[in-house]
Amino acid sequence: MVDETGLAIGYFSLLTDSIKVRVIGNYTEIEGIEYASIPALKIGRLSCRMGYEGKGLGTEMIKVALSYLYEIIKYSGCRMMTVDSKKGCEGFYEHLGFKKTSNNKLHFTSMYLDISILLKEQA
């Protein structure tokens, strides 16, 4: 993402992923899952230029990433968006609806967003 002068102020990358059903936690709340893993789109990197944090840019980039996912699901099975959140940044993702998995590491927290819930809310 760039500002009005063309200065790069943020970026994100996306990649295909899957999430194991067993790390979701209380996955009985997720209807229709019969497989060991679920197709996902992963946010590989998300970053804002120093001085632009806390101004909504990260949220805007997540919205753009979700718009890509909404296009992808028209043609391919994909139910989740995943991210490995840097420790201390989990609240940002939780505010957007992401939930923590049970598969957490020393330097990051694995998180997921069930897109089917968002699609039901939009209907």
N, C-alpha and C positions, 0 to 999 in steps of 0.2 A: 504494500500500500504506500502511496505517496501523498505528500501534502500539495497545496496549491502551487508551490514553486518547483515541484518535481523531486523533492528530497524524499528518499526512502525512509519511512517512519515505522514500518512494521512488515512482517512477512509471516507466512505459515506454509507448511508443506503437508501433503496428504499422501497416504499409502494404503494399500489394501492390508487387511488384518483379519483375524478371527479372535473370538474370545471364548474360552472354555466355560461351559455352563456351570461347572462346579465352583468357579471363583466368583460368581456373581453374588453369592450369599443366599438370600432367601429367593431363589429363582422360581419357587412355586408361584410367585406373584406374576410371573411372565407367562402369559397364555401361549399355548401352541408350540412350545419348544419340545422337540422329540430327539434332538441330536446332541452329541457331546460338545460341539462347538457351534458358534453362530458367526456368520459373515459380518465383517465390520469395515468401516473406513476409519483409519487412524490419523490423528493429528500428530505428525512426526515432529514438527517444530512449530512454535508460535512465539514470536518475540516482537517487542516494541522498542524503538529507539529510546535511549535515556532522555528523560524529560517529557515523554509522552505517556508514561505509565499513569493509570488511574483516570484517564480521560475518555474511556469507552472504546478505545481502539481495539483492545483484545476482544471485547464483546462483539464488536462489528466484524472482526475477522472470523469469529466462531459462526456468526450468522451467514457470512459468505461461504464458509466451509459446509454448513448445513444446506445451503442452497445447492451446492454441488452434489451433496448426498441425495437430495430430493430428486435431482436429475438422474443420478445413477440408479436409484431404485425403480425407475420406470423401465429399465432394461435388464437389471441384474438383481438377484436376491441379496439384500444387505439390510440388516436390522439394527445394528448398533454403530455408534461412533465411539471410538476409544481414544484414550490419551494416557501417556505416562507423565503425570504432573510432577514437576519439580517440588521437592519437599518445601512446605510453607506456602505453596500456591494452590493448594487443594480447594480452599474456600472460594476462589474465583470460579473454578469449574462447578463446584457444588451450587453456587448461586445460579448457574445456568442449567441446573438439572442433572448434572453428572453425579454418579454414585461411585463410592470406592469399592474395589474388589477385595478379595482376601489375598490377592497375589501381590503383595507390596515388597519393595526392595529397600535397600539402605538409602539410596539417593533419590528415589522417585516413588510415587504412589500410582498404581494402575487404576484407571477410572473408566466408566462407561456411561453412555446415554442411550436409552432404549428409544429408538426413533418411532416405533409403533405408537408409543404414548403421545408423542408430539403430533403425529398424524391424526389420532383420535381427537385431540384437543382442537385441531384446525377444522375438523369436519363439522 
